[in-house]
């Protein structure tokens, strides 16, 4: 290869490299950019321009990466805005739990005669035991006597078999699991209402065991 040919090759390589450089509003050339550029989708915002974000789409499917409208919906929406003043129910048709957090000595006043929506089937206590072992055993212990591993580090974990706890209703226990009390943190965001009721059922079963 002559010196001139080598110089031309280097110049050509440099020119191609410069074409891929970013500058100003130009993001430059990227290989498979949609693999490492996270696209945040907003389900209730509709981008109807099919070529929006074409530069980040490496799928060669003839549209932009940001296009997120449903062609087959008359409103071109992927999700419809819920009707005003509606309340979401769970799969059982239960409404959200509405009682507010209050001091533990006022719980029974606030919840009133709150009763479990679960029937008397024994299976709920069995399922509640499995949940108890995941969410409660490390503090309250296998027998509910407040001797879990966490209690070794922090004094004051509730003994669920103590006299003051034996009279607690399932509704009271459900409320405390939801909002927490004393050293216990709120578990409403981690444990579904159905699971909370099952745990409450198992706690009442556990309290009867010697």
N, C-alpha and C positions, 0 to 999 in steps of 0.2 A: 504494500500500500504506500503510495507516494505521500509526501508531506502535505501536498495540496488536498488530496483525497481525505486524509486524516483530519485536516482542518475543517473541511466541508462537513464531514461526519459529526465532528464535535459541535460545530455551529448548528447543524440540524437538530442534534439531540438537545442542545440548549434552548433552541426555539420551541421545540415540542414541550420541554419542561416548563418554560415560561407561560405557555398557553394554559397549563394546568394550575397556575398560581392564582390564589384569591387576591382580590383587590376591590376596594369600594364595596359595592353591593353584589359583586360577582363572587359566589362561593367557591369558584374554581372547579376543577374536575375531581370527582370522587368515584371510587369503585363501590358499587352496591351501597349507596348512602343510606337507604332505608333500613339497613341492618344496624347502623349505629347512631342514627338520628331518631330519637323517640318522638313519635307524633302523638300529641295529646288530643284525644277525641272528646268533644263535648256533645253528648247524645241529644241534648235539646237545642243545640245550635245547628242550623242547616247550611252547609256549604254546597250550593247548587251548581257552581262552576266546575264542570267535569275536568277541567285542565288545571285547577288550582293545585299548586305544589307539584307541577309536572317535573321540575328539576330534581326533586328528591325521590322520585319513583323509579326504581331500577328494574321493575317487573316487566316493562315494555308491554303494558296492557292497554295503552292508548288513553290513559286518564291520569289525573294528578293524584298525588298521595293524600292530599287534604280533602278531596271530594268525599262527602259522607252522607249524601242524600239517598233516600230510597226511591228508586224510579217507579216502583210498583205501588206506592202509596199516593193517594190523590193529593195529599199535603206534602209529599216528598219527605216525610219525617220517619226516623227510625224509632223514636219514642214519642208518644203523645203526652202533652201536658195534662196531668190529672185534673179532673173537674174541680172547681173551687169548692172549698169547705167539705171535701170528702176526707175520710179517715181510713187509713190502710188497716186491714184485718189480716191475721195470719191464716195459715192453711186450715185452721179449725174454725175460723170465723170469729176469733177472739179479738176484741178491741184492745188498743194499747193500754197498759197499766197507767192509770191517771193519778194515783195518790202521790202526794209530794213527800219529799224527805223531811222528817221531823225528828226531834229528840226521841230516844228509844222509850222513854217513859210515856210518850204520847202516841206511840204507834197504834195501840189498840183503839184509841179514840178516833184516829184518822181513818183507819181501815174498816172500822165497824165490824160487821159480821162477815168479812171477806172469806169466802169459801173456795176451796179448790174446785176447778172445773173438771178434774179427773174423777172417774167413778171409783168404786171400791176394789177394782181388780188388783190382785196381788202383783201383777207384772210391773206396775208402776213403782213399787218399792224395790223390786229387783233392778229395774233400770235406774232408779234413783241411787241405789248403792254404787253402781258403776260410775255414775257422775260424781257422787260424794268422794269416791276414792281419787278422782282426778282433781277436783276443785277444793275439797274440804279436809281430807285426811291429813295433809301435811301440817295443818294447824290444830284441828280438833282431835286428831288421833283416830285410830281404827274403831275404837269403841265410843267415840264422842266425848271422852272425858278430858279433853283439852291437853292431851299429852303428845301431840304430834311433834315432829322434828323442829318446826318453827317455834314451838313453845319452849324449847330448850334455850332459845336465844332471846325470846321476848316474853316477859311475864305478863299474865293477864288474859291469855287466850281462854275463851269461854268453855266451861265444862257444860256440855249440852245435857248432861244428866243431873245437873244441879237443880235444887228445888225451884229456883226462880225461872228455870227454862222448861221444866216439865209441863207447866200450864200454858205455854205458848201455843197458839193455834198454828195450823199450816199457813194461814194467811199472814200471820206475824212473821214466820220464818221466811216466807216468800218475799215479804217487804224488806226484811233485813238483808237477804241475799241481793236484792235489787239495789239498795242504797248503801248497804254497809252499816256498821254500828261499832262504836268504840275503836278497838284496834283493827277491826275487820274492814277492808276496803269494799267499795261497791263492785258488784259483779254483774250488774245489769247489761253491760256492753259485751261481756264474754259469754254469758249463759242465757239462752233463750227463755222466754216465759214458760214454755212447756217443760224445759229442763229444770227450771227453778221449782216448779210445782212437784216434779218427781223427787228432787232432792228433799224438799220439805216433807214429802210423804215418807221417805226413807228415814229422815231424822226422827219423826214420830215413832216409826217402827223401832229404830235403834234405841230410843229412850225406854222402851218396854223391856229391853234385853238386860239381863243381869250381868 
